[in-house]
């Protein structure tokens, strides 16, 4: 697969995302800047963490208007793979590609540590290499990771099995301990923890690697069957 790593002004996890795909997986990856208007030739899109546009106004609120985002919306509407991590999750929510909103953490403090997640759905293109209920250790680094949605939306997420990951010990106050969700079609995943920072033992663990191997296996199958 060939991945586009989207780079916004203020992105700071684009290098980590590129490394996870290029070096840990051995797949193709390019940096694609926010001013571009085409994703032609790519099989997957990765929106990295950071502080797009300095997090002014609201996290992800300005990035959603970047030229590349119209193409990301088209890409997602075609059923292609889109992953947004941390600020990337916030951008996907602001752009309307995922439901809900991200608030300030409970306690109003920035958090940077490794937490445990539970795999709630192992039948998505992002989680197929995990076991249902598997506990994994993934780093977090966010100040506005408190996921919130109304009752109707939460019921929809549960009914459609769109909750991919939950926190074992909720660090930020997210509703239902939610750490990551997919869209209804299952081709877009947003999550606050950083799997790209957990792909090598050198950096503390490899629990995030299965997300990328799942993505490649399932994504490649999707590309093959839809061409």
NUKENU-366549 format. One record per residue (C-alpha): residue in three letters; x, z, y. Coordinates in steps of 0.02 Angstrom, whole numbers, plus 50000, padded with zeros to 5 digits. Each point is the difference from the previous one (the first is absolute). Example, Ala and Ser with C-alpha at 12.3 -4.5 7.8 and 13.67 -1.06 7.14 Angstrom:
BEGIN
{code: Ala	east: 50615	up: 50390	north: 49775};
{code: Ser	east: 50069	up: 49967	north: 50172};
END
This chain:
BEGIN
{code: Unk	east: 50000	up: 50000	north: 50000};
{code: Unk	east: 50050	up: 49974	north: 50179};
{code: Unk	east: 49959	up: 50138	north: 50125};
{code: Unk	east: 49983	up: 50002	north: 50189};
{code: Unk	east: 50057	up: 50165	north: 50078};
{code: Unk	east: 49910	up: 50006	north: 50167};
{code: Unk	east: 50105	up: 50068	north: 50144};
{code: Unk	east: 49916	up: 50072	north: 50154};
{code: Unk	east: 50087	up: 50072	north: 50153};
{code: Unk	east: 50035	up: 50178	north: 49941};
{code: Unk	east: 50000	up: 49967	north: 49812};
{code: Unk	east: 50134	up: 50107	north: 49919};
{code: Unk	east: 49964	up: 49987	north: 49814};
{code: Unk	east: 50014	up: 49811	north: 49989};
{code: Unk	east: 50177	up: 50015	north: 49931};
{code: Unk	east: 49941	up: 50121	north: 49865};
{code: Unk	east: 49858	up: 49883	north: 49952};
{code: Unk	east: 50115	up: 49849	north: 49995};
{code: Unk	east: 50126	up: 50095	north: 49894};
{code: Unk	east: 49867	up: 50057	north: 49876};
{code: Unk	east: 49943	up: 49821	north: 49971};
{code: Unk	east: 50164	up: 49906	north: 50014};
{code: Unk	east: 50122	up: 50121	north: 49918};
{code: Unk	east: 49898	up: 50117	north: 49889};
{code: Unk	east: 49883	up: 49863	north: 49935};
{code: Unk	east: 50104	up: 49844	north: 50022};
{code: Unk	east: 49856	up: 49906	north: 50083};
{code: Unk	east: 50004	up: 49891	north: 50155};
{code: Unk	east: 49964	up: 50076	north: 50170};
{code: Unk	east: 50010	up: 49947	north: 50182};
{code: Unk	east: 49977	up: 50092	north: 50163};
{code: Unk	east: 49853	up: 49924	north: 50094};
{code: Unk	east: 49981	up: 50050	north: 50181};
{code: Unk	east: 49838	up: 50051	north: 50084};
{code: Unk	east: 50003	up: 49844	north: 50109};
{code: Unk	east: 49987	up: 49881	north: 49853};
{code: Unk	east: 49834	up: 49917	north: 49957};
{code: Unk	east: 50028	up: 49937	north: 49822};
{code: Unk	east: 50025	up: 50081	north: 49830};
{code: Unk	east: 50011	up: 49835	north: 49909};
{code: Unk	east: 50104	up: 50011	north: 49842};
{code: Unk	east: 49982	up: 50189	north: 49975};
{code: Unk	east: 49914	up: 50085	north: 49853};
{code: Unk	east: 49995	up: 50175	north: 50072};
{code: Unk	east: 50003	up: 50085	north: 50170};
{code: Unk	east: 50080	up: 50170	north: 50033};
{code: Unk	east: 49962	up: 50099	north: 50159};
{code: Unk	east: 50135	up: 50135	north: 50016};
{code: Unk	east: 49999	up: 50170	north: 50080};
{code: Unk	east: 50068	up: 50047	north: 50170};
{code: Unk	east: 49928	up: 50013	north: 50174};
{code: Unk	east: 49931	up: 49829	north: 50042};
{code: Unk	east: 49993	up: 49978	north: 50188};
{code: Unk	east: 50059	up: 50180	north: 50017};
{code: Unk	east: 49833	up: 50064	north: 49931};
{code: Unk	east: 49933	up: 49984	north: 50177};
{code: Unk	east: 49811	up: 50010	north: 50018};
{code: Unk	east: 49978	up: 50040	north: 49814};
{code: Unk	east: 50103	up: 49966	north: 49844};
{code: Unk	east: 49975	up: 49819	north: 49950};
{code: Unk	east: 49875	up: 49965	north: 50140};
{code: Unk	east: 50112	up: 49879	north: 50094};
{code: Unk	east: 50082	up: 49922	north: 49847};
{code: Unk	east: 49831	up: 49940	north: 49938};
{code: Unk	east: 50000	up: 49874	north: 50144};
{code: Unk	east: 50170	up: 49925	north: 49956};
{code: Unk	east: 49992	up: 49812	north: 49964};
{code: Unk	east: 50051	up: 50025	north: 49818};
{code: Unk	east: 49850	up: 50112	north: 49964};
{code: Unk	east: 49873	up: 49858	north: 50005};
{code: Unk	east: 50102	up: 49918	north: 49864};
{code: Unk	east: 50009	up: 50163	north: 49902};
{code: Unk	east: 49810	up: 50010	north: 50007};
{code: Unk	east: 49986	up: 49822	north: 49936};
{code: Unk	east: 50128	up: 50038	north: 49865};
{code: Unk	east: 49902	up: 50152	north: 49942};
{code: Unk	east: 49834	up: 49906	north: 50005};
{code: Unk	east: 50074	up: 49874	north: 49877};
{code: Unk	east: 50029	up: 50141	north: 49876};
{code: Unk	east: 50189	up: 50007	north: 50022};
{code: Unk	east: 50100	up: 50161	north: 49991};
{code: Unk	east: 50019	up: 50109	north: 50155};
{code: Unk	east: 50086	up: 50170	north: 50001};
{code: Unk	east: 50006	up: 50113	north: 50153};
{code: Unk	east: 50104	up: 50160	north: 49995};
{code: Unk	east: 49987	up: 50141	north: 50128};
{code: Unk	east: 49988	up: 49909	north: 50168};
{code: Unk	east: 49956	up: 49846	north: 49897};
{code: Unk	east: 49850	up: 50095	north: 49931};
{code: Unk	east: 49951	up: 50049	north: 50177};
{code: Unk	east: 50010	up: 49817	north: 50054};
{code: Unk	east: 49892	up: 49943	north: 49854};
{code: Unk	east: 49867	up: 50128	north: 50047};
{code: Unk	east: 50005	up: 49952	north: 50184};
{code: Unk	east: 49987	up: 49816	north: 49952};
{code: Unk	east: 49845	up: 50033	north: 49895};
{code: Unk	east: 50082	up: 49951	north: 49836};
{code: Unk	east: 49972	up: 50176	north: 49932};
{code: Unk	east: 49864	up: 50127	north: 50043};
{code: Unk	east: 50024	up: 50167	north: 50085};
{code: Unk	east: 50119	up: 50067	north: 50130};
{code: Unk	east: 50164	up: 50099	north: 50006};
{code: Unk	east: 50000	up: 50160	north: 50105};
{code: Unk	east: 50137	up: 50122	north: 50049};
{code: Unk	east: 50059	up: 50109	north: 49857};
{code: Unk	east: 49919	up: 50169	north: 49980};
{code: Unk	east: 50114	up: 50117	north: 50095};
{code: Unk	east: 50051	up: 49858	north: 50117};
{code: Unk	east: 50177	up: 49990	north: 49930};
{code: Unk	east: 50102	up: 49852	north: 49941};
{code: Unk	east: 50038	up: 50017	north: 49814};
{code: Unk	east: 50150	up: 49931	north: 49908};
{code: Unk	east: 50021	up: 50052	north: 49820};
{code: Unk	east: 49965	up: 49948	north: 49821};
{code: Unk	east: 49825	up: 50034	north: 49933};
{code: Unk	east: 49910	up: 49978	north: 49835};
{code: Unk	east: 49865	up: 49869	north: 49981};
{code: Unk	east: 49873	up: 49973	north: 49862};
{code: Unk	east: 49960	up: 49823	north: 49942};
{code: Unk	east: 49811	up: 49988	north: 50013};
{code: Unk	east: 49981	up: 49817	north: 49949};
{code: Unk	east: 50128	up: 49913	north: 49889};
{code: Unk	east: 49903	up: 49838	north: 49989};
{code: Unk	east: 50050	up: 49925	north: 50168};
{code: Unk	east: 50135	up: 49869	north: 50028};
{code: Unk	east: 50102	up: 50139	north: 50083};
{code: Unk	east: 49985	up: 50134	north: 49866};
{code: Unk	east: 49992	up: 49917	north: 49829};
{code: Unk	east: 50171	up: 50065	north: 49947};
{code: Unk	east: 49943	up: 50180	north: 50028};
{code: Unk	east: 49893	up: 50103	north: 49882};
{code: Unk	east: 49831	up: 50064	north: 50056};
{code: Unk	east: 50023	up: 50175	north: 50069};
{code: Unk	east: 50191	up: 49984	north: 50005};
{code: Unk	east: 50086	up: 50113	north: 50126};
{code: Unk	east: 50136	up: 49918	north: 50103};
{code: Unk	east: 50119	up: 50061	north: 50136};
{code: Unk	east: 50002	up: 49894	north: 50158};
{code: Unk	east: 50069	up: 50038	north: 50176};
{code: Unk	east: 49888	up: 50017	north: 50152};
{code: Unk	east: 50050	up: 49985	north: 50183};
{code: Unk	east: 49852	up: 50001	north: 50119};
{code: Unk	east: 49914	up: 50089	north: 50142};
{code: Unk	east: 49832	up: 49912	north: 49985};
{code: Unk	east: 49966	up: 49990	north: 49814};
{code: Unk	east: 49837	up: 50096	north: 49995};
{code: Unk	east: 49881	up: 49873	north: 49922};
{code: Unk	east: 49818	up: 50016	north: 50050};
{code: Unk	east: 49840	up: 49903	north: 49963};
{code: Unk	east: 49815	up: 50039	north: 50008};
{code: Unk	east: 49897	up: 50054	north: 49850};
{code: Unk	east: 49934	up: 49826	north: 49962};
{code: Unk	east: 50174	up: 49925	north: 50002};
{code: Unk	east: 50071	up: 50138	north: 49892};
{code: Unk	east: 49861	up: 49973	north: 49873};
{code: Unk	east: 50037	up: 49813	north: 50002};
{code: Unk	east: 50186	up: 50031	north: 49970};
{code: Unk	east: 49958	up: 50109	north: 49850};
{code: Unk	east: 49869	up: 49883	north: 49929};
{code: Unk	east: 50111	up: 49847	north: 50014};
{code: Unk	east: 50155	up: 50094	north: 49937};
{code: Unk	east: 50092	up: 49955	north: 50160};
{code: Unk	east: 50096	up: 50165	north: 50005};
{code: Unk	east: 50169	up: 49955	north: 49926};
{code: Unk	east: 50098	up: 50160	north: 50035};
{code: Unk	east: 49958	up: 50179	north: 50048};
{code: Unk	east: 50111	up: 50144	north: 50052};
{code: Unk	east: 50025	up: 50139	north: 49872};
{code: Unk	east: 50025	up: 50123	north: 50144};
{code: Unk	east: 49923	up: 49921	north: 50155};
{code: Unk	east: 50131	up: 50008	north: 50140};
{code: Unk	east: 49901	up: 49927	north: 50145};
{code: Unk	east: 49815	up: 50037	north: 49979};
{code: Unk	east: 49947	up: 49829	north: 49935};
{code: Unk	east: 49820	up: 49992	north: 49938};
{code: Unk	east: 49990	up: 50015	north: 49812};
{code: Unk	east: 50191	up: 50019	north: 49994};
{code: Unk	east: 50011	up: 49811	north: 50025};
{code: Unk	east: 50177	up: 49931	north: 50009};
{code: Unk	east: 49963	up: 49815	north: 49971};
{code: Unk	east: 49850	up: 49884	north: 49986};
{code: Unk	east: 49965	up: 49817	north: 49961};
{code: Unk	east: 49872	up: 49883	north: 50073};
{code: Unk	east: 49848	up: 49960	north: 49893};
{code: Unk	east: 50081	up: 49842	north: 49931};
{code: Unk	east: 50153	up: 50099	north: 49947};
{code: Unk	east: 50131	up: 49886	north: 50078};
{code: Unk	east: 50039	up: 50108	north: 50153};
{code: Unk	east: 50078	up: 50174	north: 49982};
{code: Unk	east: 50037	up: 50122	north: 50140};
{code: Unk	east: 50091	up: 50163	north: 49968};
{code: Unk	east: 50087	up: 50130	north: 50108};
{code: Unk	east: 50140	up: 50050	north: 49878};
{code: Unk	east: 50153	up: 49886	north: 49988};
{code: Unk	east: 50024	up: 49924	north: 49826};
{code: Unk	east: 50139	up: 49888	north: 50068};
{code: Unk	east: 50104	up: 50157	north: 50026};
{code: Unk	east: 49984	up: 50048	north: 49817};
{code: Unk	east: 50071	up: 49851	north: 49906};
{code: Unk	east: 50175	up: 50065	north: 49958};
{code: Unk	east: 50069	up: 50163	north: 49931};
{code: Unk	east: 50131	up: 49993	north: 50139};
{code: Unk	east: 49864	up: 50041	north: 50126};
{code: Unk	east: 49913	up: 50133	north: 49898};
{code: Unk	east: 49891	up: 49915	north: 49870};
{code: Unk	east: 49920	up: 49841	north: 49936};
{code: Unk	east: 49815	up: 50045	north: 49993};
{code: Unk	east: 49960	up: 49869	north: 50133};
{code: Unk	east: 50077	up: 49859	north: 49900};
{code: Unk	east: 49851	up: 49982	north: 49884};
{code: Unk	east: 49891	up: 49954	north: 50149};
{code: Unk	east: 50113	up: 49851	north: 50036};
{code: Unk	east: 50019	up: 49949	north: 49817};
{code: Unk	east: 49810	up: 50009	north: 49983};
{code: Unk	east: 49981	up: 49896	north: 50157};
{code: Unk	east: 50118	up: 49866	north: 49935};
{code: Unk	east: 49922	up: 49991	north: 49826};
{code: Unk	east: 49820	up: 49997	north: 50059};
{code: Unk	east: 50036	up: 49898	north: 50156};
{code: Unk	east: 50093	up: 49867	north: 49902};
{code: Unk	east: 49854	up: 49990	north: 49878};
{code: Unk	east: 49878	up: 49982	north: 50145};
{code: Unk	east: 50105	up: 49863	north: 50081};
{code: Unk	east: 50014	up: 49905	north: 49834};
{code: Unk	east: 49815	up: 50007	north: 49961};
{code: Unk	east: 49942	up: 49950	north: 50173};
{code: Unk	east: 50119	up: 49855	north: 50035};
END
